[in-house]
């Protein structure tokens, strides 16, 4: 099944880290942004990772503010989901859900990369 709208294809569903402490965004199907085919295997090399200054556990917890939105491995946050089925702005007419989602993107947009 292919993703069917701009939001689910091109806007982050969440972010995940790699073993180097770098982060990348992924869409609703856990694919790099822009991918539309959910059945297509995507190699890890197709994700673009960056290391960000001040991306703390506190910020990651704020981004993943719903139950089950933060995944940990070895007591370290490795994946954060920005919404779930109940809070997906594109499945609702609620302006509040969009406001909350875009507040999360605003937090990320202000982060600078490490050189």
C-alpha positions in Angstrom: 0.0 0.0 0.0 1.3 3.4 -0.9 1.0 6.5 1.3 -1.8 8.6 0.0 -1.3 12.2 1.1 1.4 14.9 1.2 1.5 15.0 5.0 2.2 11.3 5.5 4.8 11.2 2.7 6.7 14.4 3.3 6.3 15.4 6.9 8.1 13.6 9.7 6.3 10.9 11.7 9.3 10.8 13.9 13.0 10.7 14.2 15.5 7.9 14.9 19.2 7.8 15.8 22.1 5.6 14.6 25.0 4.2 16.6 26.9 7.5 16.1 24.3 9.6 18.0 23.1 11.2 14.7 19.4 11.6 13.9 17.2 11.4 10.9 13.5 12.0 10.2 11.2 9.3 8.8 7.7 9.4 7.3 4.5 7.5 8.3 5.9 4.2 6.9 9.2 4.6 8.6 10.9 5.5 5.3 12.9 8.5 4.4 10.8 11.6 3.8 9.4 11.5 0.2 9.1 7.7 -0.1 5.6 6.6 -1.0 5.7 2.8 -1.3 5.3 1.1 2.1 6.2 -2.3 0.7 9.5 -1.2 -0.8 12.5 -2.0 1.2 14.7 1.0 1.9 18.3 0.6 2.7 19.6 2.3 5.8 22.0 4.3 3.5 19.0 6.1 2.0 18.5 7.9 5.4 20.4 11.1 5.9 21.7 11.5 9.5 23.0 14.6 11.2 24.3 15.3 14.7 22.6 18.2 16.4 23.7 20.5 19.2 21.6 20.5 22.3 19.2 17.6 21.3 18.8 16.5 24.9 16.7 13.7 26.4 14.4 16.5 27.8 13.8 17.7 24.2 13.3 14.2 22.9 10.7 13.5 25.7 8.9 16.7 24.8 8.7 15.7 21.2 7.4 12.3 22.1 4.6 13.4 24.4 2.2 10.6 24.0 2.2 7.1 25.6 4.7 4.8 23.8 6.1 7.7 21.7 9.7 7.3 23.0 11.7 4.1 22.3 14.8 3.3 24.2 17.6 0.8 23.8 20.1 0.3 26.7 18.4 3.2 28.5 19.1 5.6 25.6 16.4 7.2 23.5 16.7 5.9 19.9 13.4 6.7 18.3 10.7 9.3 18.9 7.2 9.5 17.3 5.6 12.9 17.0 2.0 11.6 16.8 0.0 8.4 16.8 -3.2 7.3 15.1 -5.3 9.3 17.6 -3.2 12.4 17.3 -2.4 12.4 13.6 -3.3 15.9 12.3 -3.9 14.7 8.7 -6.7 12.3 10.0 -8.5 15.1 11.8 -10.1 18.5 11.4 -8.6 19.6 14.7 -6.5 22.7 14.4 -5.1 21.9 17.8 -3.4 18.7 16.6 -1.7 20.6 13.8 -0.6 23.3 16.3 0.9 20.7 18.6 2.6 19.0 15.7 4.1 22.2 14.2 5.3 23.2 17.7 7.4 20.0 17.7 8.8 20.8 14.2 9.6 24.4 15.4 11.7 22.9 18.3 13.7 20.8 15.8 14.0 23.6 13.3 16.0 25.7 15.8 18.6 23.0 16.4 22.0 23.5 14.8 24.2 20.8 13.5 27.6 19.9 14.9 30.4 20.3 12.4 
